[in-house]
């Protein structure tokens, strides 16, 4: 498999076409951003850690029946994935009040929610990724009603699988962001990544933050937090 042209560069990843039909290569970067790119920096080793963490969790989900874009890990920073058309939605799954939810609703951070909350945001940096509801999504034709039902079902199942798995490792899954794509056959599959960049991970006993909030909030020990997640998942 050979990389050809670069198709996309985002805040945390680059995506390349390959000489194989329907296969892309995702390359993870050490660049870190927050607040829609207003804060920028570098987290040493983040790219390789996110690559390995995401692949590990994607593999777990695949074994549990969730279709994903993951094909194989090529090296410490690069992974082969199925080519998809990304559905322009960010799906946020929340188990515990934190971040923007706490600010919007006046909930103390750390409050366990009575039910898991599912939120949608329009994936558009120029607009600041505004929150949407299902009526907006259908009106803008971002996804069909059937696609939304599948995305919702997958999101809740992913939450159940990951929450139980991570809790056994002493990690509380506070909230996380998912993205989905349309495969060549039109089916909806999980795409993007699942990592300390896209999830809030807390130590289940001490409530220590083990994710990008350490960068967002200038808490220090950012690299150590990412390494701790990798260590617990991979035993390295």
C-alpha positions in Angstrom: 0.0 0.0 0.0 1.4 3.4 -1.1 0.3 6.9 -0.1 -0.5 9.1 -3.0 -2.0 12.6 -2.6 -3.0 14.3 0.6 -6.8 14.7 0.7 -7.3 16.5 3.9 -5.5 18.1 6.9 -7.4 18.8 10.1 -6.4 19.9 13.5 -5.1 16.5 14.6 -4.8 14.3 11.5 -3.9 14.2 7.8 -5.7 11.9 5.4 -4.1 10.4 2.3 -5.4 8.5 -0.7 -3.6 5.3 -1.6 -3.0 3.1 -4.6 -5.7 0.8 -3.3 -9.4 1.6 -4.2 -11.5 2.4 -1.2 -8.5 2.7 1.3 -7.2 5.8 2.9 -4.3 6.3 5.3 -4.8 8.5 8.4 -1.7 10.1 9.9 -1.9 11.4 13.4 -0.2 14.7 14.4 1.2 16.0 17.7 -0.6 19.3 17.1 -3.1 20.2 19.8 -6.0 22.8 19.5 -8.8 23.8 21.7 -11.8 26.2 21.6 -12.3 25.8 17.8 -8.6 26.5 17.1 -8.2 29.6 19.3 -5.7 27.8 21.5 -2.9 25.9 19.8 0.1 23.9 21.0 1.9 20.6 20.7 1.6 17.5 22.9 4.7 15.4 22.5 3.9 11.9 21.4 0.2 12.6 21.1 -0.1 11.4 17.5 1.3 7.9 18.1 -0.6 7.5 21.4 -3.9 8.6 19.8 -3.3 6.3 16.8 -2.7 3.2 19.1 -5.5 4.1 21.6 -8.0 4.6 18.8 -7.1 1.5 16.9 -7.3 -0.6 20.1 -10.8 0.8 20.9 -12.0 0.5 17.3 -10.9 -3.1 17.3 -12.8 -3.7 20.5 -16.0 -2.2 19.0 -15.6 -4.2 15.8 -15.4 -7.4 17.8 -18.6 -6.3 19.6 -20.5 -5.9 16.3 -20.0 -2.1 15.6 -18.9 -1.5 12.0 -15.9 0.8 11.8 -13.6 2.2 9.2 -10.5 0.6 10.8 -8.5 -1.8 8.6 -5.0 -2.1 10.1 -2.3 -0.1 11.9 0.6 0.5 9.6 3.1 2.1 12.0 3.0 4.1 15.2 1.4 7.1 13.6 -0.4 5.8 10.5 -3.5 3.6 10.0 -5.3 2.2 7.0 -9.0 2.9 7.0 -12.0 2.4 4.7 -12.8 5.4 2.6 -16.0 7.0 3.7 -18.1 10.1 3.1 -18.2 11.7 6.5 -21.7 12.6 7.8 -21.2 16.3 8.8 -22.3 15.7 12.3 -20.4 15.5 15.6 -22.3 13.2 18.0 -21.5 13.9 21.6 -22.4 11.2 24.2 -22.5 12.4 27.8 -22.7 10.4 31.0 -21.4 13.0 33.5 -21.8 16.7 33.4 -18.6 18.4 32.3 -17.3 21.1 29.9 -19.9 23.0 27.8 -22.8 21.0 29.3 -22.0 22.2 32.8 -21.7 25.8 31.6 -24.9 25.7 29.5 -27.1 24.1 32.1 -25.5 25.2 35.3 -24.7 21.7 36.4 -21.8 21.1 38.7 -19.0 19.3 36.9 -19.0 15.7 37.9 -22.7 15.4 38.3 -23.8 12.0 37.1 -26.7 12.4 34.6 -29.9 10.5 35.3 -29.8 9.3 31.7 -27.2 9.3 29.0 -27.5 12.4 26.9 -27.0 12.5 23.1 -26.2 15.7 21.3 -25.6 16.7 17.7 -23.4 19.4 16.4 -23.0 20.6 12.8 -19.5 19.8 11.7 -18.5 23.2 10.4 -15.5 25.1 11.8 -16.6 28.4 10.2 -19.8 28.4 12.2 -18.2 27.1 15.4 -19.8 23.6 15.2 -23.3 24.8 16.3 -25.6 22.4 18.2 -28.4 20.9 16.1 -31.5 18.8 16.8 -33.0 16.1 14.6 -35.3 18.5 12.9 -32.4 20.8 11.8 -30.5 17.7 10.6 -33.4 16.5 8.4 -34.2 20.0 7.2 -30.6 20.6 6.1 -30.5 17.0 4.6 -27.3 16.3 6.6 -28.6 12.7 7.3 -31.8 10.8 6.7 -34.2 9.7 9.4 -33.1 6.1 8.9 -29.4 7.2 9.1 -30.0 9.2 12.3 -31.7 6.1 13.9 -28.7 4.0 13.1 -26.3 6.7 14.4 -28.2 7.0 17.6 -28.4 3.3 18.1 -24.7 2.8 17.5 -23.8 5.7 19.8 -25.7 4.3 22.7 -24.2 0.8 22.1 -20.7 2.2 21.8 -21.2 4.1 25.1 -22.2 0.9 26.8 -19.3 -1.2 25.5 -16.7 1.4 26.2 -18.0 2.5 29.6 -17.9 -1.1 30.9 -14.6 -1.9 29.4 -12.9 1.3 30.6 -14.3 1.0 34.1 -12.5 -2.3 34.5 -9.3 -0.4 33.8 -10.1 2.3 36.4 -11.2 4.8 33.8 -14.5 6.7 33.9 -15.9 7.6 30.5 -17.4 11.1 31.2 -18.3 12.1 27.6 -17.0 11.6 24.1 -17.4 12.7 20.5 -18.1 10.3 17.6 -18.2 10.8 13.9 -19.8 8.5 11.3 -19.4 8.0 7.6 -21.2 6.5 4.6 -19.3 3.5 3.1 -19.4 2.7 -0.6 -22.5 0.6 -0.1 -24.3 3.4 1.7 -24.1 1.8 5.1 -23.3 3.9 8.2 -20.0 3.0 9.9 -18.0 4.6 12.8 -15.1 6.8 11.6 -12.7 9.4 12.9 -11.0 8.4 16.2 -11.6 7.5 19.8 -8.8 8.9 22.0 -7.9 11.4 24.8 -8.5 14.1 22.2 -12.1 13.2 21.7 -13.1 11.7 25.1 -13.1 12.9 28.7 -11.4 10.1 30.7 -11.2 10.4 34.5 -9.5 8.1 36.9 -12.5 6.3 38.5 -11.2 6.8 42.0 -9.3 10.1 42.1 -11.3 11.8 39.3 -7.9 12.9 37.8 -8.4 14.1 34.3 -6.6 11.9 31.7 -7.5 13.7 28.5 -7.2 16.9 26.5 -8.8 18.9 29.3 -5.3 19.1 30.8 -4.3 21.1 27.7 -7.5 23.1 27.5 -7.3 24.2 31.1 -3.6 24.4 31.5 -3.5 21.7 34.2 -0.1 20.4 33.3 1.2 16.8 32.9 -0.6 16.6 29.6 1.8 14.1 28.0 1.7 12.0 31.2 -2.1 11.8 31.1 -2.1 10.5 27.5 0.6 8.0 28.3 -1.4 6.8 31.3 -4.4 6.0 29.0 -2.2 4.1 26.7 -0.6 2.2 29.6 -3.9 1.1 31.0 -5.3 0.0 27.6 -2.2 -1.7 26.2 -0.2 -2.5 29.4 2.8 -0.7 28.1 
